[in-house]
Amino acid sequence: MGFTSEFGRRDLVKRTAAIGLISVPTMTALSACATGGGDDTKQVEKGKKSAKNPLAVNESAGLDVVIFDGGFGDEYAKAAQAEYVRAYPKTDGKIKHSATQKIQAKLAPRFNGGTPPDLIDNSGAEQMDFGTLVSKDQLTDLRELLDAPSLDDPNKKVRDTLRPGVLEMGQFEGDEVWVLYYAYTIYGVWYSKSLLAKHGWEYPQTWDEMLALCKEAKKQGIAGWTYPGKYPYYLPFSLYPFIAKIGGRETLDAIDNLEPNAWKHDAVKAAFEAYHELQAKGYVLKGTPGLDHIQSQVAWNEGKTLFIPNGSWVENETKKTTPKNFDMGVGAPSSLDSGDKLPYGTIWASGGEPFIVPKNAKNPRGGMELLRIMLGTKSTQNFIQQVSSLSSLNGGTEGLRLPPGLASAQELWKKAGDNVVNPRLQDWYVTLQKEKIGVAALGEMMAGRMSPKECMAKCQKFADETAKDSAVKKYRHK
């Protein structure tokens, strides 16, 4: 089937679709009392620097840790904290650990009051806005940690043990590193290998194959796709690399940079129309706009649908509902047509589960030391085994038997080679990405309440408003 235009079939597809609205609290401002550079008199005294204590941690000071209680849970953090106590026995009984999904609601008052925790896993639907935290001088520069000897090899710095791109993700401008992403997430289109095999189907490598498979599945009473309709910002996990595959990684860079008309690019149009076609042809599970992330994943586990856009945390998050013979796998975005700028196998892979050390924390050195311990092989392998995810430590899987989903994700990442993209919109502009583009634009399109053209215009409008908002700190790809 031949086409003469650069984008071929994408110009022939006509569609409409998307999902329900939900308010996602974000940290858009910090009060005056939390915008200063910190008060050293409130912090514990430094300890004695040594080979075993390269960050000069106060070996008897307590530690306050807050972990996002999401797909990874918090047991991995508790295990690392036990290692911290083994390294510094005088801290036994002095580590305060709490887990919550209400990161912003729980911690914004503490930042405003000048009493933030020592280490925070700032993740989830209610994560605090990184751009705001950085611009308000609320975070500790982690370069001292990154330049410290790694836990396993004192001749190697922590920074030299990280996967490519992880360090850069924590930078906003300049050389300072404000965020350390602990997990390494593979995003894509997740599916059950056993379900496809049962029907003699294969994962579709082209969009025409995707539509044909969804059509066949519908005849069998199986929906093609579902997604968290209440949190439609999951859609970009497969949609953004799809856009990059069609138009090149520069299309995502332009979107991240809030450039005028970035959302009007032909690659965006083609990708939006393709996804909208799924909804228009009835290939999305009925009722999806009303589902949250757990409900959509359960429906997927039950074989009601073939595909779901997600990150590699999904295997751990669904372990209670995933059948033993499910054989979880993840695929790269299907190719649209021969005009795509990047090859099949292009994926989004990047650091996940962002950890921060507040500047006004009582024991910031302790927070950094706990991160150093977490990046050791022992804690990393415990994390991998407990939560079925790679970590940002470059390695750690040696000798481990990986579960199906994680094994599939690692294989996908290896095959991608240099064809890995890392859109930054969700890091730089949390409110824009989640509440506006995710919920109010993509969500509406995929629920059938907005056309692709209207969705593009809405996304551009939101981006332009953010670009013009002097209260929002701006960032750009270097």
CORSUL-V235755 format. One record per pair of residues at least 12 apart in sequence whose C-alpha atoms are under 7 Angstrom apart, sorted by the first residue. I is the first residue (numbers start at 1). J is the second residue. D is the distance in Angstrom with one decimal. If there is no record, write none. Layout:
<<I:J:D> <I:J:D>>
//
This chain:
<<6:339:5.6> <7:339:5.8> <8:337:6.9> <10:270:5.1> <13:273:6.5> <14:273:6.6> <14:277:6.9> <15:273:6.0> <15:276:5.3> <15:277:4.9> <15:280:5.6> <15:451:6.8> <16:276:5.2> <16:277:6.8> <16:279:6.9> <16:280:5.6> <16:445:6.3> <16:448:5.2> <16:450:6.2> <16:451:4.6> <16:452:6.4> <17:276:5.2> <17:279:5.4> <17:280:6.3> <17:444:6.6> <17:445:4.1> <17:446:3.7> <17:447:4.5> <17:448:2.8> <17:449:5.7> <17:450:5.9> <17:451:6.5> <18:442:6.1> <18:443:4.4> <18:444:4.1> <18:445:3.6> <18:446:1.8> <18:447:2.5> <18:448:4.8> <18:449:6.3> <19:229:5.4> <19:232:6.9> <19:289:4.4> <19:443:3.9> <19:444:4.6> <19:445:6.7> <19:446:5.4> <19:447:3.8> <20:229:6.2> <20:230:5.9> <20:289:5.3> <20:290:6.4> <20:443:6.2> <20:444:6.5> <20:447:6.9> <21:230:6.4> <21:439:5.7> <21:440:6.6> <22:230:6.1> <22:439:6.9> <23:435:6.7> <24:125:6.5> <24:126:6.4> <24:435:6.1> <25:126:5.7> <26:104:6.5> <26:126:6.0> <26:127:6.6> <26:128:5.8> <26:129:6.3> <26:431:6.4> <27:104:6.4> <27:128:5.0> <27:129:5.3> <28:129:6.7> <28:132:6.5> <29:132:6.7> <30:112:6.2> <31:112:5.6> <33:112:6.0> <33:113:6.8> <33:114:6.9> <34:111:5.9> <34:112:4.8> <34:113:6.7> <34:114:5.7> <35:136:5.1> <35:137:6.2> <35:138:6.6> <36:137:6.8> <37:137:6.3> <38:359:6.1> <38:360:4.8> <39:360:6.7> <42:362:6.1> <43:361:6.9> <43:362:4.3> <43:363:5.9> <44:61:7.0> <44:362:6.0> <44:363:5.8> <45:58:6.4> <46:58:5.2> <47:59:6.4> <54:148:6.3> <55:365:6.5> <55:369:6.8> <57:365:5.5> <57:366:5.7> <59:88:5.5> <59:90:6.4> <59:91:6.8> <60:90:4.7> <60:91:5.0> <61:91:6.1> <62:91:5.8> <62:94:4.5> <62:95:5.4> <63:94:6.4> <63:95:4.7> <63:96:6.1> <63:118:6.4> <63:363:6.5> <63:366:6.5> <64:95:6.0> <64:96:4.8> <64:97:6.2> <64:117:5.1> <64:118:5.2> <64:119:6.7> <65:96:6.1> <65:97:5.0> <65:98:6.4> <65:117:5.9> <65:118:6.0> <65:119:5.0> <65:120:6.0> <66:97:6.0> <66:98:5.0> <66:99:5.7> <66:117:6.9> <66:119:6.4> <66:120:4.9> <66:121:6.3> <67:98:6.3> <67:99:4.7> <67:100:6.5> <67:120:6.0> <67:121:4.8> <68:99:5.7> <68:100:5.3> <68:101:5.5> <68:103:6.8> <68:121:5.5> <68:122:6.6> <68:123:5.9> <68:124:6.8> <69:99:5.3> <69:100:5.0> <69:101:5.3> <70:101:6.6> <70:124:6.9> <71:313:5.7> <71:314:6.7> <71:316:6.3> <71:317:4.4> <72:313:6.6> <72:316:6.5> <72:317:6.7> <72:387:5.4> <74:99:6.7> <76:382:6.7> <76:383:5.4> <76:386:6.9> <80:373:6.7> <80:374:5.8> <80:379:5.9> <81:370:6.9> <84:370:6.4> <101:124:6.7> <102:126:5.9> <103:122:6.7> <103:126:5.7> <103:127:5.5> <103:128:7.0> <104:126:5.3> <104:127:5.5> <104:128:5.2> <114:360:6.3> <115:360:6.8> <115:361:6.4> <116:358:6.4> <116:360:6.5> <116:361:5.4> <117:358:7.0> <117:361:5.7> <118:357:5.8> <118:358:6.3> <118:361:5.0> <118:362:6.4> <118:363:5.6> <118:364:5.3> <118:367:5.1> <119:355:6.9> <119:356:5.9> <119:357:4.8> <119:367:4.9> <120:355:5.5> <120:356:5.3> <120:357:6.5> <121:353:6.5> <121:354:5.7> <121:355:4.5> <121:356:6.6> <122:354:5.6> <122:355:5.9> <122:356:6.9> <123:353:5.9> <123:354:6.3> <129:430:5.7> <130:427:6.6> <130:428:6.5> <131:428:5.5> <131:429:6.6> <131:473:6.2> <135:473:6.4> <138:358:5.8> <138:359:5.3> <139:178:6.2> <139:356:6.9> <139:357:6.0> <139:358:4.4> <139:359:4.5> <140:178:6.3> <140:357:5.5> <140:358:5.6> <140:359:4.5> <141:176:5.7> <141:177:5.4> <141:178:5.1> <142:177:5.4> <142:178:5.9> <143:176:6.7> <143:177:6.1> <145:368:6.1> <146:158:4.8> <146:159:4.7> <147:159:6.3> <150:372:6.9> <151:372:6.6> <151:373:6.4> <151:376:5.3> <152:376:5.9> <152:377:6.9> <161:393:5.7> <161:394:5.8> <162:392:5.6> <162:393:4.7> <162:394:5.1> <163:392:5.5> <163:393:5.9> <163:394:4.6> <166:181:6.5> <166:350:6.8> <166:351:5.5> <166:392:6.8> <167:180:7.0> <172:475:6.4> <173:475:6.9> <178:356:6.8> <179:354:6.1> <179:355:5.8> <179:356:5.2> <180:354:5.6> <180:355:5.2> <180:356:6.6> <181:351:4.9> <181:352:5.2> <181:353:5.4> <181:354:4.2> <181:355:5.9> <181:392:6.8> <182:351:6.6> <182:352:6.2> <182:353:5.6> <182:354:6.3> <182:355:6.9> <182:391:5.8> <182:392:5.3> <183:351:5.7> <183:352:4.7> <183:353:5.5> <183:389:6.9> <183:390:6.0> <183:391:4.1> <183:392:5.3> <184:350:5.7> <184:351:4.4> <184:352:5.3> <184:390:5.2> <184:391:4.8> <184:392:5.0> <185:311:6.1> <185:312:5.5> <185:349:5.6> <185:350:5.5> <185:351:5.8> <185:352:5.5> <185:390:6.9> <186:311:5.6> <186:312:5.3> <186:348:6.4> <186:349:4.6> <186:350:6.8> <186:409:6.1> <187:237:5.5> <187:238:6.7> <187:310:5.8> <187:311:4.3> <187:312:6.3> <187:347:6.9> <187:348:5.5> <187:349:5.9> <188:237:6.0> <188:238:4.9> <188:309:5.8> <188:310:6.0> <188:311:6.5> <188:330:6.1> <188:331:5.8> <188:332:5.5> <188:333:6.7> <188:347:6.8> <189:238:6.1> <189:307:6.1> <189:308:5.6> <189:309:4.7> <189:310:6.5> <189:330:5.5> <189:331:5.1> <189:332:6.4> <189:333:6.8> <190:307:5.6> <190:308:5.3> <190:309:6.1> <190:310:6.6> <190:329:5.7> <190:330:4.2> <190:331:6.3> <191:306:5.8> <191:307:5.0> <191:308:6.8> <191:328:6.0> <191:329:5.4> <191:330:6.1> <192:326:5.5> <192:327:5.6> <192:328:4.8> <192:329:6.0> <193:326:7.0> <193:327:5.4> <193:328:6.0> <193:329:6.1> <194:325:6.9> <194:326:5.8> <194:327:5.8> <204:334:6.3> <205:334:4.6> <205:335:6.0> <206:334:4.6> <206:335:4.4> <206:336:5.8> <206:337:7.0> <207:334:5.5> <207:335:5.8> <207:336:5.1> <214:283:6.0> <218:283:6.9> <222:304:5.3> <222:305:5.3> <223:283:5.5> <223:284:5.7> <223:285:5.0> <223:304:6.1> <223:305:4.4> <223:306:6.4> <224:283:4.9> <224:284:5.8> <224:305:5.4> <224:306:5.1> <224:307:6.1> <225:283:6.3> <225:284:4.7> <225:285:6.1> <225:305:5.7> <225:306:5.9> <225:307:4.7> <225:308:5.8> <226:284:5.6> <226:285:5.4> <226:288:6.0> <226:296:6.3> <226:305:6.6> <226:307:6.5> <226:308:5.4> <227:288:6.5> <227:296:5.8> <227:308:5.6> <227:309:6.4> <228:288:6.9> <228:291:5.5> <228:292:4.7> <228:293:4.4> <228:296:5.6> <229:288:5.4> <229:289:3.8> <229:290:5.4> <229:291:5.1> <229:292:6.0> <229:443:6.9> <230:289:6.2> <230:290:5.9> <230:291:5.8> <230:292:5.0> <231:292:6.4> <231:439:6.7> <232:438:5.4> <232:439:5.6> <232:442:6.8> <232:443:5.2> <233:434:5.5> <233:438:4.1> <233:439:6.5> <234:309:6.4> <234:310:6.3> <235:309:6.0> <237:309:5.9> <237:310:5.9> <237:311:7.0> <238:309:5.7> <238:333:6.2> <241:333:6.9> <241:346:6.9> <241:347:5.7> <241:348:5.7> <241:421:6.7> <242:271:6.7> <242:333:5.5> <243:267:5.6> <243:268:5.8> <243:271:5.8> <245:340:5.9> <245:341:5.8> <245:342:4.6> <245:343:6.8> <245:346:6.5> <246:267:5.5> <246:336:6.8> <246:340:4.2> <246:341:5.4> <246:342:6.6> <247:267:4.9> <247:340:6.4> <247:341:5.5> <248:341:5.1> <248:342:6.1> <249:421:6.7> <252:423:6.2> <253:477:6.7> <256:423:6.8> <256:424:5.9> <256:425:5.1> <257:475:6.7> <257:476:5.0> <257:477:6.8> <258:463:5.8> <258:464:6.9> <258:467:6.1> <260:464:7.0> <261:460:6.5> <263:456:5.7> <263:459:6.5> <263:460:5.4> <264:456:6.2> <269:452:7.0> <272:452:5.5> <273:452:5.7> <276:445:6.9> <276:446:6.0> <276:452:6.8> <279:446:6.2> <279:448:7.0> <285:305:6.6> <289:447:6.0> <297:318:6.9> <298:321:6.4> <301:321:6.5> <301:322:5.3> <301:323:7.0> <312:389:6.2> <312:406:6.8> <312:409:7.0> <313:388:6.9> <313:389:6.1> <315:388:6.3> <315:405:6.1> <316:387:5.1> <316:388:5.6> <327:404:5.8> <328:404:5.5> <328:405:4.7> <329:404:6.7> <329:405:5.0> <329:408:5.3> <330:405:6.9> <330:408:6.1> <330:409:6.1> <332:345:5.2> <332:346:6.3> <332:347:5.6> <345:416:5.4> <346:416:5.7> <346:419:4.9> <346:420:5.8> <347:416:6.8> <347:419:6.7> <347:420:5.1> <347:421:6.3> <348:420:5.6> <348:421:4.9> <348:422:5.7> <349:420:6.2> <349:421:6.6> <349:422:6.3> <350:422:6.0> <351:392:6.4> <375:393:6.1> <377:396:5.8> <380:396:6.2> <381:396:5.8> <381:397:6.7> <388:403:6.8> <388:406:5.9> <389:406:6.2> <428:475:6.9> <432:462:6.9> <436:462:6.6> <437:459:5.5> <441:455:5.3> <441:458:6.2> <441:459:6.3> <442:455:6.6>>
//
